[in-house]
């Protein structure tokens, strides 16, 4: 059955569909808040060593302010590792002797009394200032950023398969619960290692939350409204990113900000308590042969859209009769995995090129994007060597991704395949709108069956109406016999 043809029979993109789509867009706002908060946590403010009077000659120990800094900190010429000028961030001047008459230093030493961080816009204290992640410990900041990106990558790779196996709703609820636990772990971290582990695991959970909500939104809408809903979800993401700087300015402390970011995730627990706010995807239920649950959810959506499904003569309700006729035999739960996709030659090639066939290949595509994000902190470890090549390579991949969008079926108003069989019959739409013929996708395919579910549904509806009104069904056999008889008489 083609699911896109079921949606008009249950009220189309009505009030219930719009409400469910809005609930599915809300997680984007919270994910954006949590994801963007990591940048504030690891932001390194301007800093320098705290002056140590014990390293100065007795004649200079009573200095204060800028004079004390001038005699305590070496100057940078712009040739240092970050190419900046001013006071050194990691060194203190060393004098020959505390009682020496000469007031000239003969070298420098590492910071002995910690660092003084200059106030900056946003957070006054973060993980960098709390655990002094600068100078010899500055490598820990890129490590934390890489670990967070790796967490997202692992989440997309692993939970993408879980979304296909357990369903969109189950994966969403599981991800919400795990994300709350990991956010609390970040909040109460007592050292850098604890923060690193919990922040990485929170990336795994947020990836599953984002992916399950993303797929649920797509499968909830009919093709004409998918772009609009995805744009609304994107606006929610942008709203979260724009809201975070204001929250950081008000919170000042990174632990307070983490608490503010974590609290709204408790709202998503309502989706667990009230299943109607985030129901399981009917499209996924239909694909995995869970017909009873699929009909139950579709009936609830139809009632929410104002459709009377109790009237047996009402045309729209015939979709449920058709589902019963298509799945006459008792069917068992049939999940599909990535390995199942590899058995279909055309689908497998489409997966390799576009990766849109399964809620798992979509995770693979998103995971590759976060691999690219993880390379940025790694470049910082190497003092931005190869920075230009880094941008050229990933900009090329971005352009390639845009070009691949033109090969997607929906870019040419073609429906997505509903099953493995439909995927094997999928044909590539023409690149130019002026061409009328479809092209063979990647391999030659057989012609599609002539079966039309709409014709069958109309036949069932007409038959039930005739039975309800006691209209006799006249046989066509006597008419044929009379025609045959007249033909024979004319021939003689």
Secondary structure by P-SEA (a helix, b strand, c coil): ccaaaaaaaaccccaaaaaaaaaaaaaaaaaaaaaaaaaaaacccccccccccccccccccccccaaaaaacbbbbccccccccccccccbbbbcccccccccccccccccccbbbbccccccccccccccccccccaaaaaaaaaaaaaaaaaaaaaaaaaaaaccaaaaaaaaaaaaaaaaaaaaacccaaaaaaaaaaaaaaaaaaaaaaaaaaaaacccccaaaaaaaaaaaaaaaaaaaaaaaaaaccaaaaaaaaaaacccccccccccccccccaaaaaaacaaaaaaaaaaaaaaaaccccccccccccaaaaaaaaaacccccbbbbcaaaaaacaaaaaaaaccccccaaaaaaaaaaaaaaaaaaaaaaaacccaaaaaaaaaaaaaaaaaaacccccccccccccccaaaaaabbbccccccccccccccccccccccccaaaaaaaaaaaaaaaaaccccccaaaaaaaaaaaaaaaac
